[in-house]
Amino acid sequence: MGSVAGWWRRRSLRARLTLATSAGLAVALALAAVLLVNALRASLIRGLDLSARQGAVEVAALINQNRLPSPVPVAPGTLTVQVLDASGRITNVSPGADRLVPMLPPAQAEAAARTGQARTLAGPPLGMPSLIRVVAVGAAGQHVVIAAVSYAEVRDSLATLVKVLAIGTPLLFALLALATWLLTGYTLRPIAELRRGAAEVTETGVPRDLPVPPARDEVRSLAITLNDMLSRLADAQQRQRDLVSDTAHELRSPIASIRAQLEVALDHPDGLDWTETARDVHADTLRLARLTEDLLLLARLDGQHLRTRPIDLAAMCESVAARYATARVPVRAEAAAPDLNKRCVVAGDQDALARLLVNLLDNAVRHAASRVCVSVREEGGWAVLTVTDDGPGIPPEDAERVFGRFARLDDARARAGEDSPGDEGAGLGLAIVRSTAEAHGGSVSLGDAWPGLRAVVRLPLTASS
């Protein structure tokens, strides 16, 4: 049994569909042939019985009118008639019928006359060829008319039908199986085209649209879904290429600076301030380290699951804001809600969310004129974290562009911090903020604080909030 199942699983989908359909067709055709033979047999037998009964009724009518001649008048070769009296003796017959032995014993003849049931008898013992169908009809004077017709016509018709079916059924089955094979192949053609398109994508490594069949069926839905997936893969591939290109460009400057300073130091060791050189190289090394850490963090946010646990977002904001006690401008953390006992609890990674807030606060402190405010509140099942500064802000058309990796602005806000160290110099700070928020099922947006910039992060609350 296992070998049969293994053989079946190794067949192609087209072969399995054809075999299953052909098996169903074979059973259906066999049943149809049996039903057809039986239906024709019953119809022919009913016809014989009707013919015999009609002849017997006509003879009985002649007996009732006392006008029955001898021999009984019937068409030659069509009907055999015997007339029995009340004692069961044969009193009259049709030409060629037996005058001594009745086709049915008297008792059976009377019973058949009462019930109207016909019987099939062997003809040779009665001097008749093949099988016969016998009926009986009562007449006046307790006479019984027995009429018989030959079964040979029915037998020949059934034999002819069986021969036709024996030849035609296999031919019809072969034609239907071939049509099933061709129709299945035609139906599966879009899938074959999808497979060839996918093979070309695999061979070239360049995602492109797969052919979409015109029929609005499941294959079309599959093709559309695969094209959506390939489109997302192409976008991801392009983003990866852009990231590699931008990363290489960003790494080139500090590496080139370190190399140049070291080469100058090696070429002119006597006329060089080694302390200043070490300080400059150390600054460039820190810049490289920060850039590397940011890129690793973005990669972790893009491709790995975060280790989440319940986090009181309001408490975390107060803790992080306390680190900015000596910042250039004061950083104030507002109460999470009017009810101080009510916490804004989210499920997240403590370090990732803290880094998100640090990036927003660093950006705000760098550009604020006099103050920075951070607050947390609940709003319709969401924890809303807001960081506001009173700096120059950014144009509305750049509110989305700044979230891109290595994105920089040419306006006053960008110039205000271009000499400051930190993530803004590499253009990854807000990209990390958005990736972190989305990794936690949330979102981030920028808006005008009149004056300044307002960053709003929305994170889903947990059931324990």
C-alpha positions as a Markdown table, in Angstrom:
| # | Residue | x | y | z |
|---|---|---|---|---|
| 1 | Met | 0.0 | 0.0 | 0.0 |
| 2 | Gly | 2.9 | 2.3 | 0.9 |
| 3 | Ser | 4.5 | 1.7 | -2.5 |
| 4 | Val | 1.3 | 2.5 | -4.3 |
| 5 | Ala | 0.9 | 5.8 | -2.3 |
| 6 | Gly | 4.6 | 6.6 | -3.0 |
| 7 | Trp | 4.1 | 5.9 | -6.7 |
| 8 | Trp | 1.0 | 8.1 | -6.8 |
| 9 | Arg | 2.8 | 11.0 | -5.1 |
| 10 | Arg | 5.6 | 10.8 | -7.6 |
| 11 | Arg | 3.2 | 11.4 | -10.5 |
| 12 | Ser | 2.8 | 14.9 | -11.9 |
| 13 | Leu | -0.3 | 16.9 | -11.1 |
| 14 | Arg | -1.5 | 16.5 | -14.7 |
| 15 | Ala | -1.1 | 12.7 | -14.6 |
| 16 | Arg | -2.9 | 12.4 | -11.2 |
| 17 | Leu | -5.8 | 14.5 | -12.4 |
| 18 | Thr | -6.1 | 12.5 | -15.6 |
| 19 | Leu | -5.8 | 9.2 | -13.8 |
| 20 | Ala | -8.4 | 10.2 | -11.1 |
| 21 | Thr | -10.8 | 11.6 | -13.7 |
| 22 | Ser | -10.3 | 8.5 | -16.0 |
| 23 | Ala | -11.0 | 6.2 | -13.1 |
| 24 | Gly | -14.2 | 8.0 | -12.4 |
| 25 | Leu | -15.1 | 7.9 | -16.1 |
| 26 | Ala | -14.5 | 4.2 | -16.3 |
| 27 | Val | -16.8 | 3.5 | -13.4 |
| 28 | Ala | -19.4 | 5.8 | -14.8 |
| 29 | Leu | -19.3 | 4.3 | -18.2 |
| 30 | Ala | -19.4 | 0.8 | -16.9 |
| 31 | Leu | -22.5 | 1.6 | -14.7 |
| 32 | Ala | -24.1 | 3.4 | -17.7 |
| 33 | Ala | -23.5 | 0.4 | -19.9 |
| 34 | Val | -25.0 | -2.0 | -17.3 |
| 35 | Leu | -28.0 | 0.3 | -16.7 |
| 36 | Leu | -28.5 | 0.7 | -20.5 |
| 37 | Val | -28.5 | -3.1 | -21.0 |
| 38 | Asn | -30.9 | -3.7 | -18.1 |
| 39 | Ala | -33.2 | -0.9 | -19.2 |
| 40 | Leu | -33.4 | -2.1 | -22.8 |
| 41 | Arg | -33.9 | -5.7 | -21.6 |
| 42 | Ala | -36.8 | -4.6 | -19.4 |
| 43 | Ser | -38.3 | -2.5 | -22.1 |
| 44 | Leu | -38.1 | -5.3 | -24.7 |
| 45 | Ile | -39.6 | -7.8 | -22.2 |
| 46 | Arg | -42.4 | -5.5 | -21.5 |
| 47 | Gly | -43.0 | -5.2 | -25.2 |
| 48 | Leu | -43.1 | -9.0 | -25.6 |
| 49 | Asp | -45.4 | -9.4 | -22.6 |
| 50 | Leu | -47.7 | -6.7 | -24.1 |
| 51 | Ser | -47.7 | -8.4 | -27.5 |
| 52 | Ala | -48.5 | -11.8 | -25.9 |
| 53 | Arg | -51.2 | -10.4 | -23.6 |
| 54 | Gln | -52.8 | -8.5 | -26.4 |
| 55 | Gly | -53.1 | -11.7 | -28.5 |
| 56 | Ala | -54.4 | -13.6 | -25.6 |
| 57 | Val | -57.0 | -10.9 | -24.9 |
| 58 | Glu | -58.2 | -11.1 | -28.5 |
| 59 | Val | -58.6 | -14.9 | -28.3 |
| 60 | Ala | -60.4 | -14.6 | -25.0 |
| 61 | Ala | -62.8 | -12.1 | -26.6 |
| 62 | Leu | -63.6 | -14.6 | -29.4 |
| 63 | Ile | -64.2 | -17.2 | -26.7 |
| 64 | Asn | -66.5 | -14.8 | -24.9 |
| 65 | Gln | -68.5 | -14.3 | -28.1 |
| 66 | Asn | -68.4 | -18.0 | -28.8 |
| 67 | Arg | -66.8 | -17.2 | -32.2 |
| 68 | Leu | -63.4 | -18.8 | -31.8 |
| 69 | Pro | -62.5 | -20.9 | -34.8 |
| 70 | Ser | -60.1 | -23.9 | -34.8 |
| 71 | Pro | -57.2 | -23.5 | -35.1 |
| 72 | Val | -56.9 | -20.2 | -33.3 |
| 73 | Pro | -56.2 | -17.5 | -35.9 |
| 74 | Val | -52.8 | -15.8 | -35.3 |
| 75 | Ala | -50.1 | -14.4 | -37.5 |
| 76 | Pro | -47.6 | -17.2 | -38.4 |
| 77 | Gly | -44.4 | -17.2 | -36.3 |
| 78 | Thr | -45.5 | -14.4 | -34.0 |
| 79 | Leu | -47.7 | -16.0 | -31.3 |
| 80 | Thr | -48.3 | -19.5 | -29.9 |
| 81 | Val | -51.7 | -20.0 | -28.2 |
| 82 | Gln | -53.3 | -22.8 | -26.2 |
| 83 | Val | -56.9 | -22.7 | -24.8 |
| 84 | Leu | -57.5 | -24.7 | -21.7 |
| 85 | Asp | -61.0 | -25.6 | -20.4 |
| 86 | Ala | -62.1 | -25.8 | -16.8 |
| 87 | Ser | -60.6 | -29.3 | -16.3 |
| 88 | Gly | -57.2 | -28.2 | -17.7 |
| 89 | Arg | -57.5 | -29.9 | -21.0 |
| 90 | Ile | -56.3 | -28.3 | -24.3 |
| 91 | Thr | -59.4 | -27.5 | -26.4 |
| 92 | Asn | -57.9 | -25.3 | -29.1 |
| 93 | Val | -54.5 | -24.2 | -30.3 |
| 94 | Ser | -52.9 | -22.0 | -32.8 |
| 95 | Pro | -51.2 | -23.6 | -35.9 |
| 96 | Gly | -48.1 | -25.5 | -34.8 |
| 97 | Ala | -48.8 | -25.5 | -31.1 |
| 98 | Asp | -48.7 | -28.6 | -28.9 |
| 99 | Arg | -52.3 | -30.1 | -28.4 |
| 100 | Leu | -51.2 | -32.5 | -25.6 |
| 101 | Val | -48.9 | -30.7 | -23.2 |
| 102 | Pro | -49.9 | -27.2 | -22.0 |
| 103 | Met | -47.2 | -24.6 | -21.7 |
| 104 | Leu | -48.3 | -23.9 | -18.1 |
| 105 | Pro | -49.8 | -26.5 | -15.8 |
| 106 | Pro | -53.5 | -25.7 | -15.2 |
| 107 | Ala | -53.0 | -24.5 | -11.7 |
| 108 | Gln | -50.2 | -22.2 | -12.7 |
| 109 | Ala | -52.2 | -21.0 | -15.7 |
| 110 | Glu | -55.1 | -20.0 | -13.5 |
| 111 | Ala | -52.8 | -18.3 | -11.1 |
| 112 | Ala | -51.1 | -16.4 | -13.9 |
| 113 | Ala | -54.5 | -15.4 | -15.3 |
| 114 | Arg | -55.5 | -14.0 | -11.9 |
| 115 | Thr | -52.2 | -12.1 | -11.2 |
| 116 | Gly | -51.4 | -11.1 | -14.8 |
| 117 | Gln | -47.8 | -12.1 | -14.2 |
| 118 | Ala | -45.7 | -13.3 | -17.2 |
| 119 | Arg | -43.1 | -16.0 | -17.0 |
| 120 | Thr | -40.0 | -17.0 | -18.9 |
| 121 | Leu | -39.8 | -20.6 | -19.9 |
| 122 | Ala | -37.4 | -22.8 | -21.7 |
| 123 | Gly | -38.7 | -23.4 | -25.2 |
| 124 | Pro | -37.1 | -26.8 | -26.3 |
| 125 | Pro | -39.0 | -29.0 | -23.8 |
| 126 | Leu | -42.2 | -27.5 | -25.2 |
| 127 | Gly | -41.1 | -28.0 | -28.8 |
| 128 | Met | -40.2 | -24.3 | -29.3 |
| 129 | Pro | -36.8 | -22.7 | -30.0 |
| 130 | Ser | -34.9 | -20.9 | -27.3 |
| 131 | Leu | -36.7 | -19.1 | -24.4 |
| 132 | Ile | -40.3 | -18.0 | -24.5 |
| 133 | Arg | -42.4 | -15.5 | -22.5 |
| 134 | Val | -45.8 | -16.9 | -21.4 |
| 135 | Val | -48.9 | -15.0 | -20.2 |
| 136 | Ala | -52.4 | -16.3 | -19.3 |
| 137 | Val | -55.8 | -14.6 | -19.6 |
| 138 | Gly | -59.1 | -15.8 | -18.3 |
| 139 | Ala | -62.1 | -16.3 | -20.6 |
| 140 | Ala | -65.8 | -17.3 | -20.3 |
| 141 | Gly | -66.7 | -20.8 | -19.2 |
| 142 | Gln | -63.6 | -20.9 | -16.9 |
| 143 | His | -61.4 | -21.1 | -20.0 |
| 144 | Val | -57.8 | -20.0 | -19.8 |
| 145 | Val | -55.9 | -18.6 | -22.8 |
| 146 | Ile | -52.1 | -19.2 | -22.7 |
| 147 | Ala | -50.1 | -17.1 | -25.2 |
| 148 | Ala | -46.3 | -17.3 | -25.7 |
| 149 | Val | -43.9 | -15.3 | -27.8 |
| 150 | Ser | -40.3 | -16.1 | -28.6 |
| 151 | Tyr | -37.5 | -14.5 | -26.5 |
| 152 | Ala | -35.1 | -14.7 | -29.5 |
| 153 | Glu | -35.7 | -11.2 | -30.6 |
| 154 | Val | -34.9 | -9.8 | -27.2 |
| 155 | Arg | -31.8 | -12.0 | -27.0 |
| 156 | Asp | -30.5 | -10.9 | -30.4 |
| 157 | Ser | -31.1 | -7.2 | -29.6 |
| 158 | Leu | -29.3 | -7.5 | -26.3 |
| 159 | Ala | -26.4 | -9.3 | -27.9 |
| 160 | Thr | -26.1 | -6.6 | -30.5 |
| 161 | Leu | -26.2 | -3.9 | -27.9 |
| 162 | Val | -23.5 | -5.7 | -25.8 |
| 163 | Lys | -21.2 | -6.0 | -28.8 |
| 164 | Val | -21.7 | -2.3 | -29.5 |
| 165 | Leu | -21.0 | -1.4 | -25.9 |
| 166 | Ala | -18.0 | -3.7 | -25.8 |
| 167 | Ile | -16.4 | -1.8 | -28.7 |
| 168 | Gly | -17.8 | 1.7 | -28.2 |
| 169 | Thr | -17.3 | 2.0 | -24.5 |
| 170 | Pro | -13.5 | 1.5 | -24.5 |
| 171 | Leu | -13.2 | 3.9 | -27.5 |
| 172 | Leu | -15.4 | 6.5 | -25.7 |
| 173 | Phe | -13.3 | 6.0 | -22.6 |
| 174 | Ala | -10.1 | 6.5 | -24.5 |
| 175 | Leu | -11.4 | 9.6 | -26.2 |
| 176 | Leu | -12.6 | 11.1 | -22.8 |
| 177 | Ala | -9.3 | 10.2 | -21.2 |
| 178 | Leu | -7.4 | 11.9 | -24.0 |
| 179 | Ala | -9.7 | 14.9 | -23.8 |
| 180 | Thr | -9.1 | 15.0 | -20.0 |
| 181 | Trp | -5.3 | 14.9 | -20.5 |
| 182 | Leu | -5.4 | 17.7 | -23.1 |
| 183 | Leu | -7.9 | 19.9 | -21.1 |
| 184 | Thr | -5.8 | 19.4 | -17.9 |
| 185 | Gly | -2.7 | 20.4 | -19.8 |
| 186 | Tyr | -4.4 | 23.5 | -21.2 |
| 187 | Thr | -5.7 | 24.4 | -17.7 |
| 188 | Leu | -2.3 | 24.0 | -16.1 |
| 189 | Arg | -0.5 | 26.0 | -18.9 |
| 190 | Pro | -0.6 | 29.2 | -16.9 |
| 191 | Ile | 1.1 | 27.4 | -14.0 |
| 192 | Ala | 3.7 | 26.1 | -16.4 |
| 193 | Glu | 4.3 | 29.7 | -17.6 |
| 194 | Leu | 4.6 | 30.9 | -14.0 |
| 195 | Arg | 7.1 | 28.1 | -13.4 |
| 196 | Arg | 9.2 | 29.2 | -16.4 |
| 197 | Gly | 9.0 | 32.8 | -15.3 |
| 198 | Ala | 10.1 | 31.9 | -11.8 |
| 199 | Ala | 13.0 | 29.8 | -13.3 |
| 200 | Glu | 14.1 | 32.9 | -15.3 |
| 201 | Val | 14.0 | 35.0 | -12.2 |
| 202 | Thr | 16.1 | 32.4 | -10.4 |
| 203 | Glu | 18.6 | 32.2 | -13.2 |
| 204 | Thr | 19.0 | 35.9 | -13.7 |
| 205 | Gly | 18.6 | 36.9 | -10.0 |
| 206 | Val | 16.6 | 39.9 | -11.2 |
| 207 | Pro | 13.0 | 40.0 | -9.9 |
| 208 | Arg | 10.4 | 40.7 | -12.7 |
| 209 | Asp | 6.7 | 40.3 | -13.1 |
| 210 | Leu | 5.4 | 36.8 | -13.9 |
| 211 | Pro | 2.8 | 36.3 | -16.6 |
| 212 | Val | -0.8 | 36.9 | -15.3 |
| 213 | Pro | -3.4 | 34.7 | -17.1 |
| 214 | Pro | -6.5 | 36.5 | -18.3 |
| 215 | Ala | -9.0 | 34.1 | -16.6 |
| 216 | Arg | -10.2 | 35.4 | -13.2 |
| 217 | Asp | -9.4 | 32.2 | -11.4 |
| 218 | Glu | -7.2 | 30.9 | -8.6 |
| 219 | Val | -4.1 | 30.8 | -10.9 |
| 220 | Arg | -4.6 | 34.5 | -11.6 |
| 221 | Ser | -4.8 | 35.2 | -7.9 |
| 222 | Leu | -1.6 | 33.2 | -7.4 |
| 223 | Ala | 0.2 | 35.1 | -10.1 |
| 224 | Ile | -0.9 | 38.5 | -8.7 |
| 225 | Thr | 0.3 | 37.4 | -5.2 |
| 226 | Leu | 3.6 | 36.2 | -6.5 |
| 227 | Asn | 4.1 | 39.4 | -8.5 |
| 228 | Asp | 3.4 | 41.4 | -5.3 |
| 229 | Met | 6.0 | 39.3 | -3.5 |
| 230 | Leu | 8.5 | 39.8 | -6.3 |
| 231 | Ser | 7.8 | 43.5 | -6.3 |
| 232 | Arg | 8.5 | 43.7 | -2.6 |
| 233 | Leu | 11.7 | 41.6 | -3.0 |
| 234 | Ala | 12.8 | 43.9 | -5.8 |
| 235 | Asp | 12.2 | 46.9 | -3.6 |
| 236 | Ala | 14.1 | 45.3 | -0.7 |
| 237 | Gln | 16.9 | 44.4 | -3.1 |
| 238 | Gln | 17.1 | 48.0 | -4.3 |
| 239 | Arg | 17.0 | 49.3 | -0.7 |
| 240 | Gln | 19.8 | 46.9 | 0.1 |
| 241 | Arg | 21.9 | 48.2 | -2.8 |
| 242 | Asp | 21.2 | 51.8 | -1.9 |
| 243 | Leu | 22.2 | 51.0 | 1.7 |
| 244 | Val | 25.4 | 49.4 | 0.7 |
| 245 | Ser | 26.2 | 52.3 | -1.7 |
| 246 | Asp | 25.4 | 54.9 | 1.0 |
| 247 | Thr | 27.2 | 53.0 | 3.7 |
| 248 | Ala | 30.3 | 52.7 | 1.5 |
| 249 | His | 30.1 | 56.5 | 0.8 |
| 250 | Glu | 29.7 | 57.3 | 4.5 |
| 251 | Leu | 32.5 | 55.0 | 5.6 |
| 252 | Arg | 34.9 | 56.5 | 3.0 |
| 253 | Ser | 35.2 | 59.9 | 4.7 |
| 254 | Pro | 36.3 | 58.8 | 8.2 |
| 255 | Ile | 38.5 | 56.1 | 6.8 |
| 256 | Ala | 40.1 | 58.6 | 4.4 |
| 257 | Ser | 40.6 | 61.1 | 7.2 |
| 258 | Ile | 42.2 | 58.5 | 9.5 |
| 259 | Arg | 44.4 | 57.3 | 6.6 |
| 260 | Ala | 45.5 | 60.8 | 5.7 |
| 261 | Gln | 46.3 | 61.8 | 9.3 |
| 262 | Leu | 48.3 | 58.6 | 9.8 |
| 263 | Glu | 50.2 | 59.0 | 6.5 |
| 264 | Val | 51.1 | 62.6 | 7.4 |
| 265 | Ala | 52.2 | 61.5 | 10.9 |
| 266 | Leu | 54.4 | 58.8 | 9.4 |
| 267 | Asp | 55.9 | 61.1 | 6.7 |
| 268 | His | 56.6 | 64.0 | 9.2 |
| 269 | Pro | 57.0 | 62.4 | 12.6 |
| 270 | Asp | 59.1 | 65.3 | 14.0 |
| 271 | Gly | 56.9 | 68.2 | 13.1 |
| 272 | Leu | 53.6 | 66.7 | 14.2 |
| 273 | Asp | 51.5 | 67.2 | 17.3 |
| 274 | Trp | 50.9 | 63.6 | 18.1 |
| 275 | Thr | 48.3 | 64.4 | 20.9 |
| 276 | Glu | 46.1 | 66.4 | 18.4 |
| 277 | Thr | 46.5 | 63.7 | 15.8 |
| 278 | Ala | 45.5 | 61.0 | 18.2 |
| 279 | Arg | 42.5 | 63.1 | 19.3 |
| 280 | Asp | 41.4 | 63.5 | 15.6 |
| 281 | Val | 41.9 | 59.9 | 14.8 |
| 282 | His | 40.0 | 58.9 | 18.0 |
| 283 | Ala | 37.1 | 61.2 | 16.9 |
| 284 | Asp | 37.0 | 59.6 | 13.5 |
| 285 | Thr | 37.2 | 56.1 | 15.1 |
| 286 | Leu | 34.2 | 57.0 | 17.3 |
| 287 | Arg | 32.3 | 58.2 | 14.3 |
| 288 | Leu | 33.0 | 54.8 | 12.5 |
| 289 | Ala | 32.0 | 52.9 | 15.7 |
| 290 | Arg | 28.7 | 54.9 | 15.9 |
| 291 | Leu | 28.0 | 54.4 | 12.2 |
| 292 | Thr | 28.7 | 50.6 | 12.5 |
| 293 | Glu | 26.5 | 50.3 | 15.6 |
| 294 | Asp | 23.6 | 52.1 | 13.9 |
| 295 | Leu | 23.9 | 49.9 | 10.8 |
| 296 | Leu | 23.9 | 46.7 | 13.0 |
| 297 | Leu | 20.9 | 48.0 | 14.8 |
| 298 | Leu | 19.0 | 48.7 | 11.6 |
| 299 | Ala | 19.9 | 45.2 | 10.3 |
| 300 | Arg | 18.6 | 43.7 | 13.6 |
| 301 | Leu | 15.4 | 45.6 | 13.4 |
| 302 | Asp | 14.8 | 44.6 | 9.8 |
| 303 | Gly | 15.6 | 40.9 | 10.0 |
| 304 | Gln | 15.2 | 39.6 | 13.5 |
| 305 | His | 12.5 | 39.3 | 16.2 |
| 306 | Leu | 12.8 | 41.5 | 19.2 |
| 307 | Arg | 12.9 | 40.2 | 22.7 |
| 308 | Thr | 9.8 | 41.9 | 24.1 |
| 309 | Arg | 8.5 | 42.3 | 27.7 |
| 310 | Pro | 6.1 | 44.7 | 29.4 |
| 311 | Ile | 7.6 | 48.2 | 29.6 |
| 312 | Asp | 6.2 | 51.2 | 31.4 |
| 313 | Leu | 6.8 | 53.8 | 28.7 |
| 314 | Ala | 6.2 | 56.8 | 31.0 |
| 315 | Ala | 8.7 | 55.6 | 33.6 |
| 316 | Met | 11.2 | 54.9 | 30.8 |
| 317 | Cys | 10.7 | 58.5 | 29.5 |
| 318 | Glu | 11.4 | 60.0 | 32.9 |
| 319 | Ser | 14.5 | 57.8 | 33.3 |
| 320 | Val | 15.9 | 58.8 | 29.9 |
| 321 | Ala | 15.0 | 62.5 | 30.3 |
| 322 | Ala | 16.9 | 62.5 | 33.6 |
| 323 | Arg | 20.1 | 61.8 | 31.6 |
| 324 | Tyr | 19.8 | 65.3 | 30.0 |
| 325 | Ala | 20.1 | 67.3 | 33.2 |
| 326 | Thr | 23.3 | 68.9 | 31.8 |
| 327 | Ala | 22.1 | 69.3 | 28.3 |
| 328 | Arg | 22.4 | 72.5 | 26.3 |
| 329 | Val | 18.7 | 73.2 | 26.9 |
| 330 | Pro | 16.4 | 71.9 | 29.6 |
| 331 | Val | 14.6 | 68.6 | 28.9 |
| 332 | Arg | 11.2 | 68.3 | 30.7 |
| 333 | Ala | 9.2 | 65.1 | 31.1 |
| 334 | Glu | 5.5 | 65.6 | 31.5 |
| 335 | Ala | 3.1 | 63.3 | 33.5 |
| 336 | Ala | 1.9 | 60.4 | 31.5 |
| 337 | Ala | -1.8 | 60.9 | 32.4 |
| 338 | Pro | -4.0 | 62.8 | 34.9 |
| 339 | Asp | -4.2 | 59.5 | 36.8 |
| 340 | Leu | -0.6 | 59.1 | 37.9 |
| 341 | Asn | -1.4 | 55.5 | 39.0 |
| 342 | Lys | -2.3 | 54.5 | 35.5 |
| 343 | Arg | 0.7 | 53.3 | 33.5 |
| 344 | Cys | 1.3 | 53.3 | 29.7 |
| 345 | Val | 2.6 | 49.7 | 29.3 |
| 346 | Val | 3.7 | 48.5 | 25.9 |
| 347 | Ala | 5.4 | 45.2 | 24.9 |
| 348 | Gly | 8.8 | 45.9 | 23.5 |
| 349 | Asp | 12.6 | 45.7 | 23.7 |
| 350 | Gln | 13.8 | 48.0 | 26.5 |
| 351 | Asp | 17.1 | 48.8 | 24.8 |
| 352 | Ala | 15.5 | 49.5 | 21.4 |
| 353 | Leu | 12.8 | 51.8 | 22.8 |
| 354 | Ala | 15.4 | 53.6 | 24.9 |
| 355 | Arg | 17.5 | 54.1 | 21.8 |
| 356 | Leu | 14.4 | 55.4 | 19.9 |
| 357 | Leu | 13.8 | 58.0 | 22.6 |
| 358 | Val | 17.5 | 59.0 | 22.9 |
| 359 | Asn | 17.7 | 59.6 | 19.1 |
| 360 | Leu | 14.6 | 61.8 | 19.3 |
| 361 | Leu | 15.9 | 63.7 | 22.3 |
| 362 | Asp | 19.4 | 64.1 | 20.8 |
| 363 | Asn | 17.9 | 65.5 | 17.6 |
| 364 | Ala | 15.6 | 67.9 | 19.6 |
| 365 | Val | 18.3 | 69.1 | 21.9 |
| 366 | Arg | 20.6 | 69.7 | 19.0 |
| 367 | His | 18.1 | 72.0 | 17.3 |
| 368 | Ala | 16.1 | 73.5 | 20.2 |
| 369 | Ala | 16.2 | 77.2 | 20.9 |
| 370 | Ser | 15.3 | 77.1 | 24.6 |
| 371 | Arg | 13.6 | 73.9 | 25.7 |
| 372 | Val | 12.6 | 70.3 | 24.9 |
| 373 | Cys | 9.5 | 68.5 | 26.2 |
| 374 | Val | 8.8 | 64.8 | 26.2 |
| 375 | Ser | 5.4 | 63.4 | 27.2 |
| 376 | Val | 3.4 | 60.1 | 27.1 |
| 377 | Arg | -0.4 | 59.7 | 27.0 |
| 378 | Glu | -3.0 | 57.1 | 26.2 |
| 379 | Glu | -5.2 | 57.5 | 23.2 |
| 380 | Gly | -7.6 | 54.8 | 22.0 |
| 381 | Gly | -5.5 | 51.8 | 22.9 |
| 382 | Trp | -2.2 | 53.4 | 21.9 |
| 383 | Ala | 0.6 | 54.9 | 23.9 |
| 384 | Val | 1.5 | 58.2 | 22.3 |
| 385 | Leu | 5.1 | 59.4 | 22.9 |
| 386 | Thr | 5.7 | 63.0 | 21.9 |
| 387 | Val | 9.0 | 64.9 | 21.8 |
| 388 | Thr | 8.7 | 68.7 | 21.1 |
| 389 | Asp | 11.4 | 71.3 | 20.6 |
| 390 | Asp | 11.2 | 75.0 | 19.7 |
| 391 | Gly | 13.9 | 75.0 | 17.0 |
| 392 | Pro | 13.6 | 75.9 | 13.3 |
| 393 | Gly | 11.5 | 72.8 | 12.4 |
| 394 | Ile | 11.5 | 71.3 | 8.9 |
| 395 | Pro | 9.4 | 72.0 | 5.8 |
| 396 | Pro | 6.3 | 69.8 | 5.5 |
| 397 | Glu | 7.5 | 68.4 | 2.2 |
| 398 | Asp | 10.5 | 66.9 | 4.0 |
| 399 | Ala | 8.6 | 65.3 | 6.9 |
| 400 | Glu | 8.8 | 61.9 | 5.2 |
| 401 | Arg | 12.1 | 62.2 | 3.5 |
| 402 | Val | 14.0 | 62.7 | 6.7 |
| 403 | Phe | 13.2 | 59.1 | 7.8 |
| 404 | Gly | 15.2 | 57.7 | 4.9 |
| 405 | Arg | 18.6 | 56.2 | 5.7 |
| 406 | Phe | 21.5 | 58.7 | 5.3 |
| 407 | Ala | 18.9 | 61.4 | 4.6 |
| 408 | Arg | 20.1 | 65.0 | 5.2 |
| 409 | Leu | 18.4 | 68.3 | 4.8 |
| 410 | Asp | 19.9 | 71.5 | 3.4 |
| 411 | Asp | 17.7 | 73.9 | 5.5 |
| 412 | Ala | 18.5 | 75.7 | 8.7 |
| 413 | Arg | 17.7 | 72.8 | 10.9 |
| 414 | Ala | 20.2 | 70.6 | 9.1 |
| 415 | Arg | 22.9 | 73.3 | 9.2 |
| 416 | Ala | 22.3 | 73.9 | 12.9 |
| 417 | Gly | 23.5 | 70.4 | 13.7 |
| 418 | Glu | 26.0 | 69.6 | 11.0 |
| 419 | Asp | 28.9 | 70.3 | 13.2 |
| 420 | Ser | 27.5 | 68.4 | 16.1 |
| 421 | Pro | 28.5 | 64.8 | 16.8 |
| 422 | Gly | 25.9 | 62.0 | 16.8 |
| 423 | Asp | 23.6 | 60.1 | 14.6 |
| 424 | Glu | 22.3 | 63.1 | 12.7 |
| 425 | Gly | 25.7 | 63.5 | 11.1 |
| 426 | Ala | 25.2 | 60.1 | 9.4 |
| 427 | Gly | 21.5 | 60.5 | 8.7 |
| 428 | Leu | 20.5 | 57.3 | 10.5 |
| 429 | Gly | 18.9 | 58.6 | 13.7 |
| 430 | Leu | 15.3 | 59.0 | 12.4 |
| 431 | Ala | 15.7 | 55.9 | 10.3 |
| 432 | Ile | 16.4 | 54.0 | 13.4 |
| 433 | Val | 13.4 | 55.6 | 15.1 |
| 434 | Arg | 11.0 | 54.6 | 12.4 |
| 435 | Ser | 12.4 | 51.1 | 12.1 |
| 436 | Thr | 12.1 | 50.6 | 15.8 |
| 437 | Ala | 8.5 | 51.9 | 15.9 |
| 438 | Glu | 7.4 | 49.7 | 13.0 |
| 439 | Ala | 9.2 | 46.6 | 14.6 |
| 440 | His | 7.0 | 47.2 | 17.6 |
| 441 | Gly | 3.8 | 47.5 | 15.6 |
| 442 | Gly | 3.7 | 51.2 | 15.8 |
| 443 | Ser | 4.4 | 54.3 | 13.7 |
| 444 | Val | 6.2 | 57.7 | 13.9 |
| 445 | Ser | 5.4 | 61.0 | 12.3 |
| 446 | Leu | 6.7 | 64.6 | 12.3 |
| 447 | Gly | 4.7 | 67.8 | 12.6 |
| 448 | Asp | 5.0 | 71.5 | 13.2 |
| 449 | Ala | 5.0 | 72.6 | 16.9 |
| 450 | Trp | 4.6 | 76.3 | 16.1 |
| 451 | Pro | 7.5 | 77.0 | 16.6 |
| 452 | Gly | 9.7 | 74.0 | 16.4 |
| 453 | Leu | 9.2 | 70.3 | 15.6 |
| 454 | Arg | 7.0 | 67.7 | 17.1 |
| 455 | Ala | 7.8 | 64.0 | 16.8 |
| 456 | Val | 5.0 | 61.6 | 17.6 |
| 457 | Val | 5.5 | 57.9 | 18.2 |
| 458 | Arg | 2.4 | 55.6 | 18.5 |
| 459 | Leu | 2.9 | 52.2 | 20.1 |
| 460 | Pro | 0.1 | 49.6 | 20.9 |
| 461 | Leu | -0.7 | 49.2 | 24.6 |
| 462 | Thr | -0.7 | 45.8 | 26.2 |
| 463 | Ala | -3.7 | 44.3 | 28.0 |
| 464 | Ser | -2.1 | 45.0 | 31.4 |
| 465 | Ser | -2.1 | 48.8 | 30.8 |
